[in-house]
Amino acid sequence: MSGEIDGAAEEFERTADWLRNELKSLVALLRAAEPEAVEEEVQERRTTRGAQGRLLRIRMPGIELPGPHHEGTPGEAIAAADGAMTAAGWHTRIGEGTWGPYLAATQGGFEASLSSRGAGRLDAWGEAPIVWFNSTWTRPPRAATPLTVTPGYEVCRWCDGWGTCYTCEGLGFWEGRTCPDCGLGMDCWKCRGTGRLLVDG
């Protein structure tokens, strides 16, 4: 692969840490109990020309409002979060959802939300901007050639020894969509990535 972007891994970690800290600060502002869980998901992104990136999503469900009877209502908590996030440079919007009010916020490509879950609980969610790791895609080296193939084997005629899907060349995508031939498998369906087949196989 070529087109690797210098410092992308470090930038991804910086954006991830910043988003984590912002969401933790939001929970601390509400004087709430720790969320039921902190769920992190890294998603891959690819363009039709082979650029590759990643984005991080964080979800903190079941944030309990303070007090034995949840004295603070979700509306009050969301209003407090709105004021604090606006002061910190976020662009915010308050709306009404199925379970009550919610707050949506954006800043510099980051997104965050705080929504009522009912019964004195809130859910927090955040997404970091995509960090691009590679600007282009280059097909991996050929897995087998007539000069390197093991005796008793022949170069796979389905991929010409590349070992990767012949259609998408191992990218997993074709014309902006999941490759119709490998379905993100990326390896040649016949030789399973080896670039070779048993003679008469």
C-alpha positions in Angstrom: 0.0 0.0 0.0 1.2 3.5 -0.7 0.0 7.0 0.2 0.4 6.5 3.9 -0.2 9.8 5.7 2.5 10.7 8.3 1.2 11.2 11.8 -2.2 9.8 11.1 -2.1 7.3 14.0 -1.1 9.9 16.5 -3.8 12.3 15.2 -6.4 9.5 15.6 -5.4 9.0 19.2 -5.5 12.7 19.8 -9.0 13.0 18.5 -10.1 10.0 20.4 -8.7 11.3 23.7 -10.2 14.7 23.1 -13.7 13.2 22.6 -13.4 10.9 25.6 -12.4 13.8 27.8 -15.3 16.0 26.5 -17.8 13.3 27.3 -16.3 12.6 30.7 -16.5 16.3 31.5 -20.1 16.4 30.4 -21.0 13.6 32.9 -19.0 15.3 35.6 -20.9 18.6 34.9 -24.2 16.8 35.5 -22.9 15.5 38.9 -24.2 12.1 37.6 -23.3 8.6 38.4 -20.9 6.8 36.1 -22.7 5.5 33.0 -23.7 1.8 32.7 -21.0 1.3 30.2 -18.6 3.1 27.9 -18.9 1.6 24.4 -16.3 2.5 21.8 -16.5 1.6 18.1 -13.9 2.3 15.4 -15.4 2.4 11.9 -13.4 2.1 8.7 -14.1 4.6 5.9 -12.9 4.2 2.2 -13.4 6.4 -0.8 -13.9 5.2 -4.4 -10.3 6.0 -5.2 -8.9 3.9 -2.3 -8.3 6.5 0.5 -8.7 4.8 3.9 -9.6 6.4 7.2 -11.1 5.7 10.6 -13.6 7.4 12.9 -14.4 6.7 16.6 -17.8 6.6 18.1 -18.4 6.6 21.8 -21.7 5.8 23.6 -22.3 6.2 27.3 -25.7 4.8 28.1 -27.7 4.9 31.4 -26.2 8.0 33.0 -28.2 8.5 36.3 -29.1 12.0 37.4 -28.0 12.8 41.0 -30.1 12.4 44.1 -32.1 9.4 45.4 -35.2 10.5 43.5 -33.3 12.1 40.5 -34.2 15.6 41.7 -32.8 17.1 38.5 -35.0 16.5 35.5 -33.6 15.5 32.1 -34.7 18.9 30.8 -32.7 20.7 33.5 -29.7 18.6 32.9 -29.8 19.1 29.2 -30.2 22.9 29.7 -27.2 22.9 31.9 -25.2 20.9 29.4 -26.3 23.3 26.6 -25.0 26.3 28.5 -21.7 24.7 29.3 -21.1 23.3 25.8 -22.0 26.6 24.2 -19.5 28.4 26.5 -16.8 25.8 25.4 -17.3 26.6 21.7 -19.8 23.9 20.7 -22.7 24.8 18.4 -25.8 23.3 20.1 -29.4 22.6 19.4 -32.1 21.3 21.8 -35.0 19.2 20.4 -37.7 16.9 21.6 -37.3 13.1 21.0 -39.4 10.0 21.8 -38.2 9.8 25.4 -38.0 13.6 26.1 -35.6 16.4 25.3 -32.2 16.0 23.6 -29.1 18.1 23.0 -27.1 17.9 19.7 -23.8 19.6 19.5 -21.0 20.0 16.9 -17.5 21.5 17.0 -14.7 21.3 14.5 -15.9 18.0 13.0 -16.8 16.5 16.3 -20.4 15.6 17.2 -22.0 14.9 20.5 -25.5 14.4 21.9 -27.2 14.0 25.3 -30.7 12.5 25.3 -33.3 11.6 27.8 -33.8 7.9 28.4 -36.6 8.3 30.9 -36.6 7.4 34.6 -34.0 10.0 35.5 -31.4 8.7 33.1 -29.6 10.1 30.1 -27.6 8.7 27.2 -24.5 10.4 25.9 -23.0 9.8 22.5 -20.1 11.3 20.5 -18.3 10.9 17.2 -14.8 12.1 16.2 -14.1 13.3 12.6 -12.6 10.9 10.2 -8.8 10.6 10.3 -7.3 9.5 7.0 -4.5 7.0 7.2 -3.9 6.4 3.4 -4.6 8.7 0.5 -4.3 6.0 -2.2 -4.5 2.3 -2.6 -1.8 0.1 -4.2 -2.4 -3.5 -4.9 -0.4 -5.8 -2.6 2.5 -7.7 -4.2 1.8 -10.7 -6.3 1.5 -13.8 -4.0 2.9 -16.3 -6.6 4.6 -16.1 -9.9 5.8 -18.9 -12.3 9.3 -18.4 -10.8 8.2 -18.7 -7.2 5.3 -21.2 -7.2 6.0 -24.4 -5.3 6.4 -27.6 -7.3 3.1 -29.4 -7.7 1.3 -26.1 -7.8 0.5 -23.7 -10.6 -0.3 -19.9 -10.6 -3.9 -19.4 -9.9 -5.6 -18.6 -13.2 -8.5 -16.8 -11.4 -6.3 -14.0 -10.1 -3.1 -14.5 -12.1 -1.2 -15.2 -8.9 -2.1 -11.9 -7.2 -4.0 -13.7 -4.4 -6.4 -10.8 -4.2 -9.8 -10.4 -5.7 -9.4 -9.8 -9.4 -12.2 -7.2 -9.5 -11.3 -4.9 -6.6 -7.6 -5.8 -6.4 -7.9 -6.5 -2.7 -9.5 -3.1 -1.7 -12.8 -4.7 -0.9 -14.7 -1.9 -2.7 -15.7 -1.4 -6.3 -17.0 1.9 -7.6 -17.8 3.1 -4.1 -19.7 0.0 -3.0 -18.8 -3.4 -1.4 -17.1 -5.5 -4.1 -19.7 -7.8 -5.8 -17.2 -10.6 -6.2 -15.4 -10.8 -2.8 -17.9 -9.0 -0.6 -15.1 -7.4 1.4 -13.3 -10.8 1.6 -10.6 -9.2 -0.5 -8.8 -12.5 -1.2 -9.3 -14.5 -4.4 -12.2 -16.8 -3.9 -10.4 -19.7 -5.6 -6.9 -19.7 -4.1 -7.9 -18.0 -0.8 -5.0 -15.5 -1.1 -2.2 -17.9 -1.8 -2.0 -17.1 -5.5 -1.5 -20.8 -6.4 -3.5 -23.9 -7.0 -2.7 -27.6 -7.0 -2.0 -28.7 -10.5 -5.3 -29.8 -12.0 -6.9 -28.4 -8.8 
